[in-house]
């Protein structure tokens, strides 16, 4: 790429004055030429502090304390290998007056803590430097800031820089600023870095390559490519571009998915005779493959080899993997052959990727022929396993099964490519992994008989199944309700010395629960308790729910009690299922007793458990007790749900306590428990039943204003309620509105409206409703409780001159079943429909 392609607006406010500094110099004092006495002191101190156990009251230590100086302390610190011992010594030395640490001692300790990544003591050290008012040179400040930055203490480094300036402990120079910029480049604080850069410029310090490189780095890290290019162009114009600077930008392009830009920049590097190092090549290739640009990765891979770098197995693995994903098997095989030319032995991962990419058995055969040559038995077994694994992953489990049988008995089965694959070759005995691959595949496809048969073959040839295979097979059998075989495998497992895990026992426990085998489940629980295995809650809860579903609530409760006696406390969900079962058979008092027992055992029932009890009490019209439970919930810090309030509102409406029910509606709104369509429908139905249709209409309109869309149930309850209140004309309006919303009313809605119009002596509209019932197939049959009411209506229509002929026509057409009306005499003389 030509450099002009990269050129953006010039980087702003860059000083032309450049002061070269070496940013990698270490600011510690040169201790060469130490007096012999000082060397003896340092050796003695190192010996005392490393000797275990350490004694702070060591007389020798007391005699050495007055001899301390900064040279001795710094040398001792550099001689100690353990950061804890170094910090112990450093702390001890700081308490030996009149000795006082200087910046070089602080830096020696900071370097040790930074390398050990000990953030807390390093943070404390930086504060101590300031609090002790330790003077320092700009270089020493830069070194200390770098130590903080290397440990990830960016905020602390920035704070230290400000504090030493403010307290007059140091006047930073360009090197100090450069070190700070390096640290800030590791963060995401672009604004802070730009502020420091401007501050450096305002102080008259010039920028050099080491100043601008961290600026480039932070812009690249944050994908600020326009600013990054400005900095890069400035570095280029100054003639400072090197391999490292190029690598920062090109790796950033790769990281952010700008593969083409990265490739253009690489071309520019080549034009400038700047070459990538091996690490950058590898990083870029990894990035290109990750972005599914394997073509670019291969191009760069060739450049890497031409640059004299030898790829390692991990790089081949990445590129071959990318080619296999793209199904470019030909290129992948070429790279595979190239590896062998470089004497790099492909590992199982590479072979597995290649095998899994073959879509045709012929390709697999050719690859196997090449692989099989000069392979030792161990490698051959790995190859066989890779072939089997590929077949299983590609859905050819039965082919893998037949192939394994062929390998096991030493004769190939079938004439297909897979059958030919091993013909004429020395058979390598399969290992446990070989069998596990196929057996697990058969379990997933539900071929349990074949899986069990293969498991038996495995034992016959001396391959021992491992824990995972036992568990998978037991799980598969239990899922298929083959309990006896599962228990047999469990016994075999124990006899072979493999200890069953919690997973093993829970598979069988789950099967027992699904079979409603309470005694078997309890027997296994005793065994699980001995081994410290905890039963899975989902199984015991499922058992309780199923027992309650089949009317065995007493057995369910007893199971929970027995389970608790074995030391396994059931989950509140299981208890809730039991409570619900008791409520359904109207054993409310027994449910209350169970609830009290649960609380006494230390359980904290949840909202669902309370809702179940409140529902049961409301159904039996024990509203006061239900309200007491609501207060108890709130006292325990539980938040009643909309279901809680709806249940109580329903109970109050059905016991003619409408005003209290309306108060609960207000309470819901106050407590931000948004009323839903069930809340409003229940109250509207209650108001209609109490003969208060006007109040019901007000509440219906409020429901709409609140954005609560009526459901079909809400419409039917409202229409039926208005009909019962003698307001059929209004009810008909809402029936039509309901039909416009493509909702279908039930028969009882039409019947209620029909009767309301008849009571209102509006025969034509009443007959219109009957006609609509007939047309929409809503006419009640003989067993429907609404049938008598409709029959009586038809009798009235037949006696009315305005509708009698229409009724006879409906009967003649068969629209109204005549059999159900014969007793009324209406059908006399009516010709039956043909």
LOLUMVO-133045 format. One record per residue (C-alpha): x negated, z negated, y negated. Coordinates in steps of 0.05 Angstrom, whole numbers, padded with zeros to 5 digits, always signed. Last residue first. Layout:
<vonus>
XZY...
</vonus>
This chain:
<vonus>
+01668-00068+00698+01693-00123+00651+01754-00162+00676+01822-00142+00648+01852-00200+00610+01923-00217+00632+01909-00291+00640+01839-00305+00614+01861-00356+00562+01895-00399+00615+01851-00458+00598+01828-00468+00670+01799-00398+00670+01749-00413+00615+01685-00424+00655+01699-00366+00700+01711-00320+00640+01638-00319+00619+01640-00298+00546+01606-00231+00533+01642-00204+00595+01669-00145+00556+01741-00166+00570+01725-00237+00550+01696-00214+00483+01756-00169+00472+01804-00227+00487+01768-00270+00436+01773-00215+00384+01848-00209+00398+01858-00284+00387+01819-00286+00321+01868-00277+00263+01929-00296+00305+01899-00365+00320+01915-00392+00389+01856-00356+00421+01809-00383+00367+01832-00454+00382+01819-00444+00456+01751-00415+00440+01734-00479+00401+01755-00522+00461+01709-00481+00506+01652-00490+00455+01660-00566+00456+01665-00567+00532+01600-00526+00538+01558-00569+00491+01537-00616+00548+01507-00555+00583+01522-00552+00658+01574-00496+00652+01529-00452+00610+01522-00454+00534+01526-00388+00495+01460-00379+00459+01448-00308+00482+01436-00281+00412+01499-00238+00410+01543-00293+00441+01518-00346+00392+01526-00297+00334+01599-00284+00355+01611-00359+00357+01581-00367+00287+01625-00310+00261+01685-00344+00294+01671-00407+00253+01664-00365+00191+01732-00333+00203+01766-00399+00224+01748-00439+00162+01793-00499+00175+01738-00548+00153+01742-00580+00221+01733-00509+00250+01674-00497+00204+01641-00562+00226+01653-00546+00300+01617-00480+00295+01560-00511+00255+01549-00564+00308+01554-00512+00364+01504-00465+00329+01453-00522+00322+01465-00545+00394+01446-00476+00420+01375-00479+00394+01354-00445+00330+01303-00387+00331+01252-00385+00274+01234-00318+00244+01226-00346+00174+01288-00307+00154+01324-00341+00211+01309-00410+00181+01334-00388+00113+01398-00362+00146+01408-00430+00180+01392-00464+00114+01449-00428+00079+01495-00442+00139+01483-00517+00132+01503-00513+00059+01570-00481+00079+01578-00529+00138+01576-00593+00096+01621-00638+00138+01568-00692+00149+01559-00669+00222+01543-00599+00197+01493-00626+00147+01458-00665+00203+01457-00604+00249+01426-00562+00194+01374-00616+00177+01355-00629+00250+01350-00555+00264+01307-00541+00203+01260-00599+00218+01253-00576+00291+01238-00505+00267+01183-00533+00223+01188-00547+00149+01126-00532+00106+01099-00594+00072+01073-00570+00004+01095-00635-00030+01148-00595-00068+01178-00573-00003+01183-00643+00024+01214-00665-00041+01268-00612-00032+01285-00640+00037+01285-00712+00009+01336-00693-00044+01379-00657+00008+01378-00719+00053+01399-00762-00005+01458-00715-00015+01473-00716+00060+01482-00791+00063+01530-00801+00122+01485-00848+00160+01469-00794+00211+01450-00749+00153+01403-00802+00125+01371-00813+00193+01360-00738+00204+01328-00732+00135+01284-00793+00151+01260-00765+00217+01249-00695+00189+01209-00723+00130+01161-00762+00174+01156-00706+00226+01139-00656+00171+01080-00698+00149+01072-00758+00103+01001-00763+00076+00969-00830+00091+00941-00843+00022+00958-00917+00024+01009-00911-00032+01039-00848-00001+01047-00882+00066+01077-00944+00034+01129-00901-00002+01151-00871+00065+01150-00942+00095+01199-00963+00040+01245-00906+00060+01247-00935+00131+01264-01003+00102+01322-00973+00065+01345-00936+00127+01351-00997+00172+01407-00967+00215+01373-00982+00282+01357-00909+00295+01328-00901+00225+01284-00963+00234+01256-00938+00300+01241-00869+00272+01207-00899+00211+01165-00944+00257+01143-00884+00299+01128-00842+00237+01086-00898+00207+01042-00905+00269+01038-00829+00278+01014-00821+00206+00956-00867+00225+00948-00941+00214+00879-00959+00189+00846-01014+00231+00812-01071+00195+00835-01125+00243+00886-01150+00191+00914-01080+00186+00927-01075+00260+00959-01144+00261+01006-01123+00205+01028-01062+00246+01036-01106+00308+01083-01151+00269+01123-01089+00249+01132-01071+00323+01155-01142+00337+01207-01137+00282+01230-01069+00308+01247-01092+00379+01297-01034+00386+01275-01018+00458+01248-00951+00435+01215-00986+00375+01178-01034+00420+01152-00978+00464+01129-00937+00404+01094-00997+00374+01059-01009+00440+01033-00937+00444+01014-00937+00371+00972-01000+00380+00933-00968+00436+00922-00905+00395+00899-00945+00334+00843-00976+00375+00842-01040+00416+00783-01086+00402+00763-01112+00469+00737-01183+00475+00769-01202+00541+00826-01238+00504+00844-01173+00470+00852-01137+00536+00893-01195+00564+00940-01191+00503+00949-01116+00515+00964-01128+00589+01017-01179+00569+01047-01131+00519+01050-01076+00572+01084-01125+00620+01135-01140+00566+01147-01066+00553+01160-01048+00626+01205-00990+00604+01178-00942+00658+01147-00900+00602+01120-00963+00568+01082-00982+00631+01050-00913+00635+01030-00916+00562+00997-00983+00571+00958-00956+00631+00934-00896+00591+00914-00944+00535+00874-00985+00585+00837-00923+00606+00823-00904+00534+00800-00976+00520+00744-00963+00569+00740-01001+00634+00693-01061+00639+00649-01053+00700+00629-01120+00731+00663-01111+00799+00718-01156+00773+00730-01107+00716+00741-01051+00767+00790-01095+00805+00830-01107+00741+00829-01033+00724+00852-01014+00794+00908-01066+00790+00934-01034+00727+00934-00965+00758+00968-00990+00821+01024-01020+00779+01031-00954+00739+01041-00912+00801+01094-00866+00774+01057-00801+00787+01033-00794+00715+01012-00867+00715+00967-00854+00775+00939-00791+00742+00924-00827+00677+00889-00884+00713+00847-00836+00754+00827-00796+00693+00805-00859+00657+00763-00880+00717+00730-00811+00718+00719-00803+00643+00687-00872+00638+00628-00852+00681+00609-00907+00729+00546-00947+00712+00490-00949+00763+00451-01013+00771+00437-01002+00845+00479-01062+00867+00534-01043+00817+00536-00973+00846+00549-01000+00916+00607-01043+00891+00634-00983+00852+00632-00942+00915+00679-00990+00950+00725-00990+00889+00729-00913+00889+00743-00912+00964+00798-00963+00956+00829-00925+00898+00829-00856+00931+00870-00820+00878+00838-00755+00902+00812-00742+00831+00784-00812+00830+00747-00802+00896+00717-00737+00870+00695-00771+00806+00662-00827+00845+00626-00775+00888+00596-00741+00826+00585-00809+00795+00542-00831+00854+00495-00772+00847+00492-00775+00771+00474-00850+00773+00415-00830+00817+00409-00830+00892+00341-00854+00918+00306-00803+00960+00276-00836+01023+00301-00784+01073+00354-00833+01098+00382-00839+01028+00389-00764+01020+00419-00756+01088+00472-00809+01071+00488-00774+01005+00492-00707+01042+00543-00737+01089+00582-00766+01030+00585-00696+00999+00607-00665+01065+00665-00715+01070+00685-00705+00997+00695-00630+00997+00740-00632+00936+00710-00568+00907+00680-00606+00848+00653-00656+00899+00619-00600+00938+00587-00571+00876+00563-00640+00852+00534-00656+00920+00497-00589+00920+00470-00600+00850+00450-00672+00864+00414-00655+00929+00377-00598+00894+00356-00643+00836+00331-00698+00882+00285-00652+00921+00298-00613+00985+00242-00615+01037+00220-00549+01067+00204-00558+01142+00232-00493+01171+00295-00527+01197+00307-00566+01132+00312-00501+01091+00357-00470+01143+00406-00528+01132+00406-00517+01057+00417-00443+01069+00480-00460+01108+00503-00508+01054+00494-00454+01000+00528-00401+01043+00588-00447+01052+00587-00466+00979+00594-00395+00952+00625-00420+00886+00584-00373+00842+00547-00431+00811+00533-00462+00879+00505-00396+00905+00456-00392+00847+00434-00464+00858+00422-00447+00932+00382-00385+00913+00334-00417+00865+00330-00482+00905+00309-00444+00968+00249-00413+00935+00232-00478+00898+00228-00514+00965+00176-00465+00991+00183-00397+01024+00132-00377+01078+00094-00315+01057+00109-00254+01099+00054-00204+01108+00079-00137+01084+00106-00080+01125+00176-00085+01096+00179-00132+01036+00209-00086+00984+00246-00042+01032+00304-00090+01034+00304-00096+00958+00304-00020+00953+00363-00016+01001+00356-00009+01077+00383-00076+01097+00352-00139+01126+00277-00149+01127+00249-00189+01185+00206-00252+01179+00262-00303+01192+00255-00339+01126+00234-00278+01084+00295-00239+01109+00341-00298+01097+00312-00303+01027+00327-00229+01016+00398-00237+01041+00410-00294+00992+00377-00258+00934+00421-00198+00947+00481-00245+00948+00461-00275+00881+00457-00208+00847+00484-00235+00780+00423-00214+00738+00398-00286+00735+00402-00292+00811+00364-00227+00822+00311-00247+00771+00302-00315+00803+00293-00283+00871+00240-00236+00845+00205-00293+00809+00206-00335+00872+00174-00279+00912+00120-00273+00859+00107-00348+00859+00101-00345+00934+00051-00288+00929+00010-00328+00878+00004-00386+00927-00012-00339+00986-00068-00304+00948-00054-00238+00915-00100-00178+00924-00044-00127+00919+00026-00156+00915+00032-00145+00841+00026-00070+00843+00076-00063+00900+00122-00113+00867+00122-00072+00803+00141-00009+00841+00196-00045+00878+00225-00076+00815+00227-00009+00782+00263+00020+00843+00313-00038+00841+00337-00014+00774+00352-00054+00711+00283-00087+00709+00279-00136+00650+00283-00198+00694+00221-00176+00732+00180-00170+00669+00201-00236+00641+00188-00271+00708+00118-00240+00712+00102-00264+00642+00127-00335+00655+00092-00338+00723+00023-00326+00693-00014-00261+00683-00089-00266+00700-00131-00242+00642-00189-00201+00669-00186-00156+00607-00165-00098+00652-00112-00143+00683-00084-00155+00614-00083-00080+00601-00040-00071+00664+00011-00120+00636+00008-00086+00569+00025-00020+00602+00081-00055+00641+00112-00079+00576+00106-00009+00547+00145+00020+00605+00196-00037+00607+00222-00026+00537+00286-00066+00553+00286-00092+00481+00284-00164+00509+00229-00141+00555+00189-00114+00497+00194-00180+00460+00173-00219+00522+00114-00172+00532+00094-00186+00459+00100-00261+00464+00066-00268+00533+00009-00222+00512-00003-00269+00453-00001-00330+00498-00050-00298+00548-00105-00289+00496-00120-00228+00454-00193-00209+00444-00213-00198+00372-00260-00141+00356-00223-00112+00296-00199-00056+00341-00163-00108+00383-00128-00137+00322-00110-00067+00298-00077-00053+00365-00036-00118+00360-00016-00100+00289+00015-00035+00314+00047-00073+00372+00077-00125+00325+00104-00069+00281+00140-00038+00340+00163-00107+00363+00203-00116+00299+00254-00163+00330+00244-00213+00272+00214-00262+00323+00168-00206+00347+00143-00195+00276+00131-00270+00265+00091-00278+00329+00050-00217+00311+00038-00245+00241+00016-00312+00266-00031-00280+00317-00064-00235+00265-00070-00293+00217-00106-00336+00269-00152-00278+00288-00177-00267+00217-00150-00212+00174-00196-00161+00143-00212-00147+00070-00243-00078+00060-00201-00067-00002-00164-00009+00031-00155-00053+00092-00123-00107+00050-00076-00055+00019-00055-00034+00089-00040-00107+00106+00001-00111+00042+00044-00053+00064+00054-00085+00132+00077-00151+00100+00125-00113+00056+00154-00078+00118+00163-00145+00154+00200-00180+00099+00231-00231+00147+00217-00293+00105+00159-00315+00150+00128-00246+00152+00127-00239+00076+00098-00309+00072+00044-00292+00123+00024-00232+00080+00019-00273+00017-00022-00331+00045-00065-00283+00086-00086-00243+00025-00109-00306-00010-00149-00328+00052-00182-00260+00063-00207-00257-00009-00179-00239-00077-00221-00268-00133-00235-00205-00172-00202-00232-00235-00151-00175-00232-00135-00194-00160-00123-00267-00177-00077-00246-00233-00042-00197-00187-00031-00252-00135-00003-00299-00188+00048-00247-00212+00063-00229-00140+00080-00302-00124+00125-00305-00185+00165-00245-00161+00162-00270-00089+00194-00338-00100+00204-00347-00025+00196-00423-00031+00133-00426+00012+00106-00364-00023+00114-00396-00092+00080-00458-00066+00021-00420-00037+00009-00377-00098+00004-00440-00140-00043-00469-00088-00088-00407-00096-00086-00408-00172-00130-00469-00183-00181-00453-00129-00188-00382-00155-00203-00407-00225-00162-00431-00283-00193-00458-00347-00182-00528-00374-00163-00529-00447-00117-00589-00444-00058-00543-00456-00077-00502-00395-00078-00564-00350-00011-00586-00377+00017-00516-00364-00006-00520-00292+00020-00591-00285+00089-00568-00310+00088-00508-00263+00074-00555-00204+00130-00602-00225+00180-00545-00231+00160-00516-00164+00173-00582-00129+00180-00559-00056+00120-00599-00032+00055-00578+00000+00035-00540-00064+00037-00607-00100-00024-00630-00061-00064-00568-00078-00041-00573-00150-00067-00645-00153-00135-00623-00126-00139-00567-00178-00120-00617-00233-00177-00663-00213-00225-00603-00209-00203-00579-00278-00219-00647-00309-00183-00713-00307-00202-00768-00356-00204-00832-00315-00187-00906-00319-00155-00900-00388-00091-00935-00366-00047-00874-00381-00096-00827-00347-00102-00870-00284-00026-00877-00282-00009-00804-00288-00054-00781-00230-00031-00841-00188+00042-00819-00197+00027-00748-00173-00010-00774-00112+00045-00823-00096+00098-00768-00098+00057-00724-00053+00043-00776+00000+00041-00727+00058-00021-00757+00090-00064-00698+00068-00035-00707-00002-00057-00780-00007-00128-00762+00015-00128-00703-00033-00109-00749-00091-00167-00795-00073-00217-00737-00074-00191-00711-00140-00198-00780-00171-00269-00785-00146-00284-00718-00178-00255-00738-00244-00298-00801-00243-00268-00869-00230-00255-00936-00262-00218-00988-00220-00164-01024-00259-00151-01070-00199-00077-01054-00205-00091-00979-00205-00134-00979-00142-00087-01030-00110-00028-00981-00118-00067-00926-00082-00085-00976-00027-00012-00996-00017+00006-00922-00006-00052-00915+00043-00028-00978+00080+00042-00948+00088+00021-00876+00102-00025-00885+00161-00039-00813+00180-00104-00833+00216-00143-00781+00176-00111-00808+00112-00126-00880+00130-00200-00865+00140-00206-00823+00077-00171-00877+00036-00220-00929+00061-00280-00886+00039-00244-00870-00026-00233-00943-00042-00306-00958-00028-00326-00900-00073-00278-00923-00127-00311-00992-00133-00291-01053-00093-00308-01121-00124-00357-01174-00098-00356-01240-00137-00320-01260-00095-00306-01244-00022-00231-01228-00019-00241-01153-00025-00289-01156+00034-00237-01185+00080-00187-01130+00061-00238-01075+00074-00258-01107+00140-00187-01110+00165-00175-01039+00140-00235-01015+00179-00213-01053+00241-00144-01021+00237-00174-00952+00223-00218-00955+00286-00285-00921+00288-00324-00965+00240-00389-00936+00213-00359-00903+00152-00328-00969+00132-00393-01005+00142-00430-00955+00098-00379-00961+00042-00382-01037+00044-00458-01039+00043-00464-00990-00015-00410-01028-00054-00446-01094-00048-00440-01153+00000-00497-01202+00007-00455-01263-00011-00409-01249+00049-00466-01245+00101-00474-01321+00109-00399-01330+00120-00399-01276+00172-00455-01309+00210-00415-01374+00210-00356-01338+00244-00293-01368+00214-00257-01301+00213-00263-01297+00289-00255-01230+00323-00240-01231+00398-00269-01182+00408-00331-01155+00374-00317-01096+00328-00317-01138+00264-00380-01177+00281-00420-01116+00304-00401-01074+00243-00420-01132+00198-00488-01141+00233-00503-01066+00229-00485-01065+00155-00529-01125+00140-00588-01096+00179-00582-01031+00140-00581-01070+00075-00645-01106+00095-00679-01039+00111-00666-01013+00042-00620-00952+00043-00657-00887+00029-00597-00843+00039-00533-00874+00014-00508-00815-00026-00445-00838-00062-00378-00810-00043-00343-00753-00078-00339-00700-00024-00344-00629-00049-00289-00581-00025-00263-00558-00092-00331-00529-00114-00321-00519-00188-00328-00456-00230-00302-00463-00301-00264-00402-00322-00244-00388-00393-00192-00333-00394-00135-00382-00394-00071-00360-00360-00009-00366-00403+00036-00318-00364+00021-00281-00300+00026-00207-00318+00092-00172-00305+00095-00144-00235+00043-00103-00197+00053-00100-00122+00067-00027-00118+00009-00013-00165-00037-00042-00112-00026+00017-00068+00000+00000+00000
</vonus>
